[in-house]
Every structure is written in structure tokens, then in C-alpha cells.
Amino acid sequence: MTIRVGLIGPGGIADTHLAPAIAATEGLALWSVLSRDRERAAAFAAKHGARAAQPAHTELDAMLADRELDAVVIASPDKLHAAQAVAAARAGKHVLVEKPMATTGADARAMVAAARDAGVVLGVAYHLRWHAGHRALAERVRSGGLGELLHVRVQWTYEARDASNWRAHPEVGRWWGLAGVGTHCLDFARWMAHEGKAGEVDDIRAVIGQPRWRTGHDENAVIAMRFASGATAEIATSVLFRSTPRVEVYGARAAAIGDGTLGPRGAGTITVDGAALMFAPVDPYAGEMADFARAITTGGACEVPGDEGARNVELLEQAAP
């Protein structure tokens, strides 16, 4: 069985990671592409070998009307996700949506409801769940190798050249650094907390800074949270400076430090009390696509289902309204 996938939003990540991951995943095939610009859609479709007889679209309804289309991957700007995902689900198409899945909790829950009502898969593309080192660390936490989970810290920053990025503006984005990388950081912290049986977040708050461009969207952000067990977590993001992406997981018996593991390539190093946690780097995007294909084929759920993505959005909304 080949699952024919339409890609909505042929941007940089779609070009360098999502489309290649679809091509590399057994049972998936790129079928069609949607863009506001037909020439761009056609060029992307040709580059990545989209198989539909008419692979380039500028209208969502026309793309979804294709009876041979089985699923869509949504990689458009954040505020477009909800309407596109709901329409796809109602058309009977399975959905894998980039993070954050929406810009309001209400929209995220509407996406979950639409997928449930239509009986289709809804997954959220937190590719870092498929980083081999992160998965080895999650197993170490789950097995109690670090002892009782006490604290998680995640820092991920990058340097934007100016404020032209769409995430800095309200038309199609709500958060900037928190949407670009912070939502991944929040997912990582909650993942480790769940593996460590720390429970769900019961308190969260943020301090937001806009020292340079003052667009109204976060330039610097620090989020602090507490889990039901009393364990805590902190997240630091910025679009103003570069730093080594870093994760830290502290247990009662041991601490794990990951340097350079946050990113697209499955690389970096992880140590547990100074000893290397060994893992073989793999493409995390291929992992999420294989999981999406598995969920569709088996009728199960993605590892990061819509409910998980919706909770992430709700927490971002609570911390940084």
C-alpha cells in the first residue's frame, strides 16, 4: 500500500527535510503540492517527484478534491494550520501538521475534534521526539536511571537578521521564538516529565522581552513551569543571539546533559554524569514520517497525537498570551 501525501506549504523546511523524508519512507509518496504561487508549487513538485497527474495547486479545495490523495503534511504559517487541517480532515485526509499545531487552544481542539469526527489520523510534527539520543535519554528516564525526576532545562536560540520573518507579525503568526523553537522545548520538557512520571504541568508563567524590534512578538522568552509531582522545568529562547542548543535533565541520582541535539539533523552529544550516552544519529524527520505512515496503516495514533499538540498550544497561550 502506498500512502499518497500532499504537502501544504513548500518552504525551506519542507524542501530540505519534509519532502526528502517522505521520499525516504517506505509506504509514502509525495503526490501533490499546495502553494499560493503556482510556479513555486510546480517547481517544488518537479524537484521532489510528486506523482499526481496535476501535482501543483493554489487552491486547497482543489487539492483535497483529489480522490487519490490519502493524507496531507501541513507546513504553512502557523495561523493557517487550523483551517487547513479541519478542511483536510473533513475531506477524509489524514493530517500531519507542523508545530505549533495552531495559535489558540480553541483552534487546536477544533482540529482534534474534526479528525476524530472524520476518523482520520492527526499527528503533530515534533521531529525531536525521533532524535535517537533523545529517545535513548527518554528510556533512561523511564527506567529510573536518573532517579526521581527533579528538573528539566532547555535552551534554544538563534539570531534573526531582521524582523521580516512572518512569525514576527500578527497576520500569520502569534509567537516568534516560542513558535520557531520554544514549542519544541516545551514538548521536550513535557516528554521527559511524562517519562519520569512527574505528571502534567500545573503551573506555568513566562517573562517576555522585546529589546530590539518591538513587533509585539517575543524576541527573548523564559518560561518556568511546575509539574504535578513538584518537579520543575525552565525554557529559554531567543531570536537575538546564538548559543549552543542545550538540554539538561536532573534526577535524584544522576544528571543528563545534551549539547547540540536540538536541530534538524539528529546530531550532538549526550552525557549522563559525564559518561557518553551512545546513539547512532538518524534523520528525525524520517522517523516522524515513518510513525505517521504506521499510524495510518494500523489505524492507531501517532506518537505525538493531536491532543498532545493541543496541550502544548494551550500552555503557550497560558504562559505568553
C-alpha positions as CSV (number, residue, x, y, z in Angstrom):
1,M,0.0,0.0,0.0
2,T,1.3,3.4,-0.9
3,I,0.0,6.4,1.0
4,R,-0.2,9.4,-1.3
5,V,0.7,12.6,0.5
6,G,0.0,16.2,-0.3
7,L,2.4,18.9,1.0
8,I,0.9,22.2,2.0
9,G,3.5,25.0,2.2
10,P,6.6,24.3,0.2
11,G,9.0,26.4,2.3
12,G,12.6,25.8,3.4
13,I,12.0,23.0,5.9
14,A,9.6,21.3,3.5
15,D,12.3,21.4,0.8
16,T,15.3,20.3,2.8
17,H,13.7,17.9,5.3
18,L,10.0,17.0,4.9
19,A,9.9,16.1,1.2
20,P,13.1,14.1,1.4
21,A,11.7,12.3,4.5
22,I,8.5,11.4,2.6
23,A,10.6,10.0,-0.3
24,A,12.8,8.0,2.1
25,T,9.8,6.4,4.0
26,E,8.5,3.1,2.8
27,G,4.9,3.3,2.0
28,L,4.7,7.1,1.5
29,A,4.9,9.0,-1.8
30,L,4.7,12.7,-2.4
31,W,1.6,13.2,-4.5
32,S,0.8,16.9,-4.8
33,V,1.9,20.4,-3.5
34,L,-0.1,23.5,-2.5
35,S,1.4,27.0,-2.6
36,R,0.0,30.5,-3.2
37,D,2.3,30.6,-6.2
38,R,1.6,28.0,-8.9
39,E,5.1,28.2,-10.4
40,R,6.6,27.6,-7.0
41,A,4.3,24.6,-6.4
42,A,5.1,23.2,-9.8
43,A,8.9,23.7,-9.3
44,F,8.7,22.0,-5.9
45,A,6.6,19.1,-7.2
46,A,9.0,18.6,-10.1
47,K,12.1,18.7,-7.9
48,H,10.7,16.2,-5.4
49,G,9.0,13.9,-7.9
50,A,5.3,14.5,-7.0
51,R,3.3,11.7,-8.7
52,A,-0.1,13.2,-9.3
53,A,-1.2,13.9,-12.9
54,Q,-1.8,17.5,-11.8
55,P,0.6,17.9,-8.8
56,A,0.6,21.7,-8.4
57,H,-2.2,23.5,-6.7
58,T,-3.0,27.0,-5.5
59,E,-6.5,26.2,-4.0
60,L,-6.9,23.9,-1.0
61,D,-10.3,22.7,-2.1
62,A,-9.0,21.6,-5.5
63,M,-6.1,19.7,-3.8
64,L,-8.4,18.0,-1.3
65,A,-10.9,17.1,-4.1
66,D,-8.4,14.6,-5.5
67,R,-9.8,11.2,-4.5
68,E,-6.4,9.6,-4.9
69,L,-4.9,11.8,-2.2
70,D,-4.7,10.0,1.1
71,A,-3.0,12.4,3.5
72,V,-1.5,15.9,3.9
73,V,1.5,17.3,5.6
74,I,0.8,20.9,6.7
75,A,3.9,23.2,6.7
76,S,2.3,26.5,6.2
77,P,2.5,29.6,8.5
78,D,1.1,28.9,12.0
79,K,-2.3,30.8,11.8
80,L,-3.2,28.9,8.6
81,H,-2.9,25.4,10.2
82,A,-6.3,25.1,11.8
83,A,-8.5,25.9,8.8
84,Q,-6.3,23.7,6.5
85,A,-6.3,20.8,8.9
86,V,-10.0,20.9,9.6
87,A,-10.8,21.1,5.8
88,A,-8.4,18.2,5.2
89,A,-10.0,16.0,7.9
90,R,-13.5,16.7,6.6
91,A,-12.3,15.6,3.2
92,G,-11.2,12.3,4.7
93,K,-7.4,13.0,4.5
94,H,-5.0,12.1,7.3
95,V,-3.1,15.0,8.7
96,L,0.5,15.6,10.0
97,V,0.8,19.3,11.0
98,E,3.9,21.2,11.8
99,K,4.4,22.8,15.2
100,P,2.8,24.6,16.9
101,M,-0.3,23.0,15.5
102,A,-2.4,26.2,16.0
103,T,-2.1,29.6,17.6
104,T,-5.1,29.2,20.0
105,G,-6.1,26.3,22.2
106,A,-9.6,26.6,20.7
107,D,-8.3,26.1,17.2
108,A,-6.2,23.2,18.3
109,R,-9.1,21.5,19.9
110,A,-11.2,22.1,16.8
111,M,-8.6,20.3,14.8
112,V,-8.6,17.4,17.2
113,A,-12.4,17.2,17.0
114,A,-12.5,17.3,13.2
115,A,-10.0,14.5,12.9
116,R,-11.9,12.4,15.5
117,D,-15.3,13.0,13.8
118,A,-13.8,12.1,10.4
119,G,-11.9,9.0,11.7
120,V,-8.6,10.2,10.3
121,V,-5.1,10.3,11.9
122,L,-3.9,13.7,13.3
123,G,-0.3,13.9,14.3
124,V,1.9,16.9,15.2
125,A,5.4,17.1,13.8
126,Y,7.7,17.3,16.8
127,H,10.6,15.7,15.0
128,L,12.9,15.9,18.0
129,R,10.9,13.0,19.5
130,W,12.7,11.0,16.8
131,H,16.2,12.1,17.7
132,A,18.0,8.8,18.6
133,G,19.8,10.4,21.5
134,H,16.6,11.9,22.9
135,R,14.9,8.5,22.6
136,A,17.8,6.8,24.5
137,L,17.6,9.5,27.2
138,A,13.8,9.1,27.5
139,E,14.3,5.4,28.0
140,R,16.9,6.2,30.7
141,V,14.5,8.5,32.4
142,R,11.6,6.0,32.1
143,S,13.6,3.2,33.6
144,G,14.6,5.3,36.6
145,G,18.2,5.5,35.6
146,L,18.4,9.2,36.7
147,G,16.3,8.6,39.8
148,E,13.3,10.7,40.7
149,L,12.9,13.5,38.1
150,L,13.5,16.9,39.6
151,H,14.2,19.5,36.9
152,V,14.5,19.9,33.2
153,R,16.1,22.9,31.4
154,V,16.1,23.6,27.7
155,Q,17.8,26.5,25.8
156,W,17.5,27.1,22.1
157,T,18.3,30.4,20.5
158,Y,19.2,31.7,17.0
159,E,19.9,35.1,15.5
160,A,17.4,36.6,13.2
161,R,18.8,39.2,10.7
162,D,15.8,41.5,11.0
163,A,12.1,41.4,11.8
164,S,10.9,40.4,8.4
165,N,10.2,36.8,9.4
166,W,6.5,36.0,9.2
167,R,6.5,34.8,12.8
168,A,7.2,38.3,13.9
169,H,3.9,39.6,12.5
170,P,0.3,39.0,13.6
171,E,-1.2,38.2,10.2
172,V,0.0,34.6,10.1
173,G,1.9,34.2,13.4
174,R,1.3,34.7,17.1
175,W,4.7,33.8,18.7
176,W,8.2,34.3,17.3
177,G,11.0,32.4,19.0
178,L,8.4,30.5,21.1
179,A,6.8,29.2,17.9
180,G,10.0,28.7,15.9
181,V,11.8,26.7,18.7
182,G,10.2,27.2,22.0
183,T,7.3,24.9,21.2
184,H,9.9,22.1,20.7
185,C,11.5,23.0,24.0
186,L,8.1,22.7,25.8
187,D,7.4,19.4,24.1
188,F,10.8,18.1,25.2
189,A,10.3,19.1,28.8
190,R,6.8,17.6,29.0
191,W,8.0,14.4,27.3
192,M,10.8,14.0,29.9
193,A,8.3,14.8,32.7
194,H,5.8,12.1,31.4
195,E,8.6,9.5,31.1
196,G,9.7,10.4,34.6
197,K,6.2,10.1,36.0
198,A,6.1,13.7,37.0
199,G,2.6,14.3,35.7
200,E,1.2,17.2,33.8
201,V,2.1,20.9,34.1
202,D,0.1,22.6,36.9
203,D,1.7,26.0,36.9
204,I,3.4,27.9,34.1
205,R,4.5,31.5,33.6
206,A,6.7,33.5,31.2
207,V,8.9,36.6,31.1
208,I,9.0,38.1,27.6
209,G,11.5,40.6,26.3
210,Q,11.4,42.7,23.1
211,P,14.5,44.8,23.3
212,R,15.2,45.3,19.6
213,W,12.4,45.3,17.1
214,R,9.3,45.5,19.4
215,T,7.0,43.9,16.9
216,G,4.7,42.7,19.8
217,H,6.1,39.1,19.4
218,D,8.6,37.5,21.7
219,E,12.3,38.2,21.0
220,N,13.6,36.8,24.3
221,A,11.5,34.4,26.4
222,V,11.9,32.5,29.6
223,I,9.2,30.0,30.7
224,A,9.1,28.4,34.1
225,M,6.7,25.6,34.9
226,R,5.9,23.1,37.7
227,F,4.6,19.5,37.2
228,A,2.2,17.7,39.4
229,S,5.0,15.9,41.3
230,G,6.6,19.1,42.2
231,A,9.4,18.7,39.6
232,T,10.1,21.9,37.7
233,A,11.3,23.0,34.2
234,E,12.7,26.1,32.5
235,I,12.9,27.1,28.9
236,A,14.9,29.9,27.4
237,T,14.5,31.0,23.7
238,S,15.7,34.0,21.7
239,V,15.9,35.3,18.2
240,L,18.6,37.8,19.1
241,F,21.7,35.7,19.8
242,R,23.3,32.4,19.0
243,S,24.1,29.8,21.6
244,T,24.7,26.0,21.7
245,P,21.3,24.3,21.9
246,R,21.2,22.5,25.2
247,V,19.0,20.2,27.2
248,E,19.5,19.3,30.8
249,V,17.6,16.6,32.8
250,Y,18.3,16.4,36.5
251,G,17.2,13.4,38.6
252,A,17.8,12.5,42.2
253,R,20.7,10.1,41.3
254,A,22.1,11.5,38.0
255,A,22.0,14.3,35.5
256,A,22.0,14.2,31.7
257,I,23.3,17.0,29.5
258,G,22.7,17.2,25.8
259,D,24.7,19.7,23.6
260,G,23.8,20.4,20.0
261,T,20.9,17.8,19.9
262,L,18.2,20.4,19.2
263,G,18.0,20.9,15.4
264,P,17.2,19.1,12.2
265,R,20.0,16.6,11.9
266,G,19.8,14.2,14.8
267,A,23.3,15.1,15.9
268,G,25.0,16.4,19.1
269,T,26.2,14.7,22.3
270,I,24.5,13.5,25.5
271,T,26.3,12.6,28.7
272,V,24.9,11.1,31.9
273,D,27.0,12.1,34.9
274,G,29.9,12.7,32.5
275,A,29.7,9.4,30.6
276,A,28.6,9.4,27.0
277,L,25.1,8.1,26.2
278,M,25.8,6.3,22.9
279,F,23.5,6.7,20.0
280,A,23.7,6.5,16.2
281,P,22.5,9.7,14.5
282,V,19.4,9.2,12.3
283,D,17.2,11.6,10.4
284,P,14.5,12.6,12.9
285,Y,12.2,13.8,10.1
286,A,12.3,10.3,8.6
287,G,11.3,8.9,12.0
288,E,8.2,11.1,12.2
289,M,7.1,10.3,8.7
290,A,7.5,6.5,9.4
291,D,5.4,7.0,12.5
292,F,2.7,8.8,10.5
293,A,2.7,6.0,8.0
294,R,2.5,3.4,10.7
295,A,-0.5,5.2,12.3
296,I,-2.4,5.4,9.0
297,T,-1.7,1.8,8.1
298,T,-2.5,0.3,11.5
299,G,-5.4,2.6,12.4
300,G,-3.5,3.7,15.5
301,A,-2.3,7.1,16.8
302,C,0.8,9.0,16.1
303,E,3.4,9.1,18.9
304,V,2.6,12.8,19.2
305,P,-1.2,12.9,18.6
306,G,-3.4,16.0,18.2
307,D,-4.2,16.0,22.0
308,E,-0.5,16.4,22.8
309,G,-0.1,19.2,20.3
310,A,-3.2,20.9,21.6
311,R,-1.9,20.8,25.2
312,N,1.3,22.4,24.0
313,V,-0.6,25.3,22.4
314,E,-2.8,25.7,25.5
315,L,0.3,26.0,27.7
316,L,2.0,28.5,25.3
317,E,-1.2,30.5,25.3
318,Q,-1.4,30.5,29.1
319,A,2.3,31.5,29.5
320,A,2.5,34.0,26.7
321,P,-1.0,35.3,25.9
